[in-house]
Amino acid sequence: MSYFHDLISRRRSTRKFTEEQLTPEQVELILKAGLKSPTSKGANCWQFLVVEDKEQLEKLSLCKKMASKLISNCALAVIVLADPSESDVWIEDASIASIMMQVQAEDLGLGSCWVQVRQRHTAEDGSSEEYVRKLFDIPSQLQVLSVIAFGNKEKERPPFDDEKLQWEKVHIGNYKQ
Ligand SMILES: Cc1cc2nc3c(=O)[nH]c(=O)nc-3n(C[C@H](O)[C@H](O)[C@H](O)COP(=O)(O)O)c2cc1C
């Protein structure tokens, strides 16, 4: 099996991290993966906001009503931002950058989890995007797509089981139900 296939089979969302910090080299490689990700027309409409401060991570973890608490125990959060005035397909560009950073993290043996911000709400029913924007003084022209949480895995999750892949979702030559 190729190394890349093994890598994407092992990548599972990690929501529990150890206390260990990431090294500056690990952080740099993760950010480089984002900065090297492909974008439509090479517009590079994304920006990345790096958060490692414990107190800030705690506040960021409250950006959603549900499914964002895991941010409070990660070592690094990268907030993925994009400027829609720079690209009409900013969601695609920012999504690709998000997953590229996650795959890079897995290659380093680190865990990660995507936390959706766009179109999500806080416990008080406010916009998650607005919450994050306010917390970090993010200019209003930038949209907040996601927060990607990174850290050392508390425990390894089982890789994908090739026997359980949904091959029924693949249509060959023609669409058949
Ligand atoms: C667009 C997107 C949004 C997601 N949002 C969240 C989230 O807000 N919180 C969370 O814990 N996981 C989130 N995830 C992780 C998914 O729940 C996870 O990828 C999915 O359950 C499959 O599990 P796996 O990543 O271990 O293969 C998100 C993943 C994607 C791709």
The ligand as a Tripos MOL2 file, in Angstrom:
@<TRIPOS>MOLECULE
LIG
   31    33     1     0     0
SMALL
NO_CHARGES

@<TRIPOS>ATOM
      1 C1        -17.0320   20.3850    7.1850 C.3       1 LIG1
      2 C2        -16.7780   19.6440    8.4810 C.ar      1 LIG1
      3 C3        -17.2490   20.1670    9.6610 C.ar      1 LIG1
      4 C4        -17.0020   19.5030   10.8720 C.ar      1 LIG1
      5 N1        -17.3970   20.0970   12.0360 N.ar      1 LIG1
      6 C5        -17.0840   19.4930   13.2170 C.ar      1 LIG1
      7 C6        -17.3680   20.1550   14.4460 C.ar      1 LIG1
      8 O1        -17.8570   21.2780   14.4830 O.2       1 LIG1
      9 N2        -17.0300   19.5230   15.5860 N.ar      1 LIG1
     10 C7        -16.4530   18.2580   15.5960 C.ar      1 LIG1
     11 O2        -16.2010   17.7240   16.6740 O.2       1 LIG1
     12 N3        -16.1670   17.6170   14.4430 N.ar      1 LIG1
     13 C8        -16.4490   18.2060   13.2530 C.ar      1 LIG1
     14 N4        -16.0860   17.6240   12.0730 N.ar      1 LIG1
     15 C9        -15.4560   16.2980   12.0940 C.3       1 LIG1
     16 C10       -16.4490   15.2270   11.6190 C.3       1 LIG1
     17 O3        -17.4100   15.0110   12.6290 O.3       1 LIG1
     18 C11       -15.6870   13.9560   11.2570 C.3       1 LIG1
     19 O4        -14.7710   14.2310   10.2250 O.3       1 LIG1
     20 C12       -16.6260   12.8500   10.8190 C.3       1 LIG1
     21 O5        -17.4570   12.4360   11.8740 O.3       1 LIG1
     22 C13       -15.8680   11.6310   10.2860 C.3       1 LIG1
     23 O6        -14.9650   11.1420   11.2590 O.3       1 LIG1
     24 P1        -13.3900   11.0370   10.9660 P.3       1 LIG1
     25 O7        -12.8660   12.4180   10.7120 O.co2     1 LIG1
     26 O8        -12.8240   10.4250   12.2020 O.co2     1 LIG1
     27 O9        -13.1910   10.1680    9.7480 O.co2     1 LIG1
     28 C14       -16.3080   18.2640   10.8660 C.ar      1 LIG1
     29 C15       -15.8180   17.7500    9.6680 C.ar      1 LIG1
     30 C16       -16.0320   18.4340    8.4960 C.ar      1 LIG1
     31 C17       -15.4430   17.8770    7.2080 C.3       1 LIG1
@<TRIPOS>BOND
     1     1     2 1
     2     2     3 ar
     3     2    30 ar
     4     3     4 ar
     5     4     5 ar
     6     4    28 ar
     7     5     6 ar
     8     6     7 ar
     9     6    13 1
    10     7     8 2
    11     7     9 ar
    12     9    10 ar
    13    10    11 2
    14    10    12 ar
    15    12    13 ar
    16    13    14 ar
    17    14    15 1
    18    14    28 ar
    19    15    16 1
    20    16    17 1
    21    16    18 1
    22    18    19 1
    23    18    20 1
    24    20    21 1
    25    20    22 1
    26    22    23 1
    27    23    24 1
    28    24    25 2
    29    24    26 1
    30    24    27 1
    31    28    29 ar
    32    29    30 ar
    33    30    31 1
@<TRIPOS>SUBSTRUCTURE
     1 LIG1         1 GROUP 0 **** ****
